[in-house]
Amino acid sequence: MGEVAIGREMAALPDLATAGLYGVVVFLLALGFLVIFVETVPPRRLIAVLLGSFLVAVVPAGMGETGIAFLALGVGAALIANHAFEWLTTR
């Protein structure tokens, strides 16, 4: 008898395609919130939040929770997209 799968821990979002779609949804929700309610994010705060988002993504990815890492990266990507949108529309 080989190893039995019972008792092994399973990832919170085991399907990476579904986790990627959840990441896109988090990205769009965060971007919509930023565009509608937040006028501008100061560059220092933006860098701090991006670094925090990256660290929040690295920790679960290191533990094997890549799906949860996609959610954190979605928030960071929304911040970058909001900054780019702001920069392009105010020039």
Beta strands, then each sheet from edge to edge (+ up, - down):
end
